[in-house]
């Protein structure tokens, strides 16, 4: 799958880090989730599993529009991010197939259906859209990503102005394998690595992706071993939806050097 990605703008914060989030937040307040999302350099569409079943990862198999989408797009219009990017994330076809017991064709159709409102949303001129397919089932089962890659290829073909990629949390060997794929955007969690050769290898792969102009979003809280780069963004680890709301400011502060 070939897709050119416009160079992200260099960070404008004094910390020289581009920060974003996975997407899911605790609680039931869309307004609070928007405040958290827009406190970061690349706001991500909030998902609130406690608010409605359709907001959960597998609940997205229902194909409903994200509940916060309208408010999120309006906030982007009134407060366009300085980074020039906004981020969206929806369940990928492999995860819907395995987790929601759908046939492969059904799962791919549901992924397209759940993305339609996001891709149709009118963003301000100059704000770019990043869409990630969330595939935790690959991380858990190391299943092949053929249906996901086919879905990505179709999305790229029909939506050339949007950047697409994959988010996957999984064991260290899974993440190492993903980092070799030349996807335009990839989101992974480095917290699965212990200090040592495998972590060193993963860091080298991320830096190689940056040199090639491929975006990597890295979940890694605390002091980062990665260089500052417009092609390397930082996010909290997965699972913020399972945290207490009082913990969120601390989790977000860990993204700073």
C-alpha positions in Angstrom: 0.0 0.0 0.0 1.6 3.3 -1.1 0.4 6.6 0.3 2.3 9.8 0.6 2.1 11.7 3.9 2.5 15.4 4.1 5.2 16.3 6.5 3.9 17.0 10.0 4.6 20.5 11.3 7.4 20.7 13.7 6.3 20.8 17.4 5.5 24.3 18.5 5.6 23.6 22.3 8.8 24.3 24.2 9.0 20.7 25.1 9.5 19.8 21.3 7.2 16.8 21.6 4.0 16.1 19.5 1.5 14.6 21.9 -1.8 12.8 21.0 -3.9 10.0 22.6 -5.3 6.6 21.7 -8.9 7.9 21.8 -10.8 6.2 24.7 -11.4 8.1 27.9 -13.0 7.3 31.3 -16.3 8.8 32.4 -19.4 9.9 30.5 -18.7 13.6 29.8 -18.1 14.4 26.2 -17.1 18.0 27.2 -14.5 16.7 29.7 -13.1 14.3 27.2 -12.8 17.1 24.6 -10.9 19.2 27.1 -8.4 16.4 27.6 -8.1 15.7 23.9 -7.6 19.4 23.0 -4.9 19.8 25.6 -2.7 17.7 23.4 -1.0 18.8 20.1 -3.0 16.4 17.9 -6.6 16.1 19.3 -8.1 12.6 18.9 -11.8 11.9 18.7 -12.9 10.8 22.2 -14.5 7.5 22.7 -16.5 7.0 25.9 -17.3 3.3 26.5 -19.0 4.2 29.8 -21.4 6.4 28.0 -22.8 3.8 25.6 -22.1 0.3 24.4 -21.6 1.5 20.9 -18.5 3.5 22.1 -16.6 0.4 23.1 -14.2 -1.2 20.6 -16.5 -4.2 19.8 -19.6 -2.0 20.1 -18.4 -0.2 17.0 -19.5 -3.3 15.1 -23.0 -1.8 15.3 -21.8 0.9 12.8 -23.1 3.9 14.8 -21.5 7.3 14.4 -19.2 8.2 17.4 -21.2 10.2 19.9 -18.6 12.9 20.3 -18.1 13.4 16.5 -20.2 16.5 16.1 -18.8 18.3 19.1 -15.3 17.3 18.2 -15.6 18.6 14.6 -17.1 21.9 15.9 -14.2 22.3 18.4 -11.7 21.7 15.5 -13.4 24.5 13.6 -13.3 26.9 16.5 -9.9 25.8 17.9 -7.9 24.4 15.0 -4.8 22.6 16.4 -1.4 24.2 15.7 0.0 20.9 14.7 -2.3 20.9 11.7 -3.6 17.3 12.5 -6.6 15.6 14.1 -6.8 11.9 14.8 -9.5 9.3 14.6 -9.5 5.6 15.5 -12.0 2.8 14.9 -12.0 -1.0 15.2 -10.4 -2.7 12.3 -11.9 -5.7 10.4 -9.7 -8.4 12.0 -10.8 -7.3 15.5 -14.5 -7.1 14.5 -14.2 -10.5 12.8 -12.6 -12.3 15.7 -14.1 -10.3 18.6 -17.7 -9.8 17.3 -17.9 -13.1 15.5 -18.5 -11.6 12.1 -17.6 -13.0 8.7 -14.6 -11.3 7.1 -16.8 -9.6 4.5 -19.2 -8.4 7.2 -16.3 -7.1 9.3 -14.8 -5.1 6.5 -18.2 -3.7 5.6 -18.8 -2.7 9.3 -15.4 -1.0 9.4 -16.2 1.1 6.3 -19.7 1.9 7.7 -18.2 3.1 11.1 -15.7 5.3 9.3 -18.2 6.9 6.9 -19.3 9.7 9.3 -15.6 10.4 10.2 -14.5 10.6 6.5 -17.5 12.8 5.6 -16.9 15.3 8.4 -15.9 18.7 7.0 -12.7 19.9 8.6 -11.2 23.4 8.3 -8.9 24.0 5.4 -5.3 23.1 6.5 -6.3 20.5 9.1 -5.3 17.0 8.1 -7.1 13.8 9.0 -5.3 10.8 10.4 -7.4 7.6 10.7 -6.1 4.5 12.4 -7.6 1.0 12.4 -7.4 -0.5 15.8 -6.4 -4.2 15.7 -5.7 -5.6 19.2 -6.7 -9.0 17.9 -3.6 -9.1 15.9 -1.6 -8.3 19.0 -3.4 -11.0 21.0 -3.4 -13.8 18.5 -0.8 -12.8 15.9 -3.4 -13.4 13.3 -2.7 -12.3 9.7 -3.6 -8.8 8.7 -4.6 -9.5 5.1 -8.2 -8.2 5.5 -6.9 -5.1 7.3 -4.4 -4.4 4.6 -7.0 -4.8 1.9 -9.3 -2.5 3.8 -6.5 0.1 4.1 -5.8 -0.1 0.4 -9.4 0.5 -0.4 -9.6 3.4 2.0 -6.5 5.0 0.6 -7.8 4.6 -2.9 -11.2 6.2 -2.2 -10.0 8.9 0.3 -6.6 10.2 -1.0 -6.6 13.3 1.2 -6.7 11.3 4.4 -3.7 9.5 6.0 -4.5 5.9 7.2 -2.6 3.5 9.4 -2.9 0.9 12.1 -2.9 0.9 15.9 -1.9 -2.4 17.6 -0.9 -3.2 21.2 0.6 -6.6 21.6 3.6 -8.6 22.7 7.1 -7.4 21.9 7.6 -9.7 18.9 4.3 -8.5 17.4 5.3 -4.9 17.7 8.8 -5.6 16.3 7.2 -7.3 13.3 4.7 -4.4 12.7 7.6 -1.8 12.7 9.0 -3.5 9.6 5.8 -2.8 7.6 6.0 0.4 5.4 2.6 1.7 6.5 2.3 5.5 6.3 1.2 5.6 10.0 1.6 3.1 12.8 0.7 3.3 16.5 2.4 0.9 19.0 3.1 0.6 22.7 6.8 0.5 23.7 5.7 -0.4 27.3 5.7 -4.1 26.2 9.5 -4.1 25.9 12.0 -4.8 28.7 15.3 -2.8 28.5 17.7 -4.8 26.3 18.4 -5.7 22.6 14.7 -6.0 21.6 13.9 -2.5 22.8 17.0 -1.2 21.1 15.9 -2.9 17.9 12.4 -1.4 18.1 13.9 2.1 18.7 16.1 1.7 15.7 13.1 0.7 13.6 11.1 3.7 14.7 14.0 6.1 13.9 14.3 4.4 10.5 10.6 5.0 9.8 11.1 8.6 10.7 14.0 9.0 8.3 11.7 7.4 5.6 8.9 9.9 6.3 6.7 7.3 7.9 4.7 8.4 11.0 5.0 6.4 14.2 2.8 7.1 17.3 4.6 5.7 20.3 2.9 5.0 23.6 5.6 5.5 26.1 5.1 7.3 29.4 8.0 8.9 31.2 11.5 9.8 29.9 11.5 8.9 26.2 14.5 7.2 24.6 13.4 8.5 21.2 14.7 11.6 19.5 12.4 14.6 18.9 11.0 14.3 15.4 7.9 15.5 13.6 7.5 11.9 12.5 7.4 10.5 16.0 4.4 11.4 18.2 3.8 10.3 21.8 0.6 9.0 23.4 -0.4 7.5 26.7 -0.5 3.8 27.0 -3.7 2.0 26.0 -6.5 1.6 28.5 -7.2 5.2 29.7 -10.9 4.3 29.6 -10.2 2.0 32.5 -8.5 4.7 34.6 -10.2 7.0 37.2 -10.8 10.5 35.8 -8.6 11.9 38.6 -5.7 10.1 37.1 -5.8 11.6 33.6 -3.9 14.8 34.2 -1.0 12.8 35.7 -1.0 10.3 32.8 -0.9 13.1 30.3 1.9 14.9 32.1 4.0 11.8 31.6 4.1 12.5 27.9 6.4 15.5 28.5 10.2 14.9 28.6 
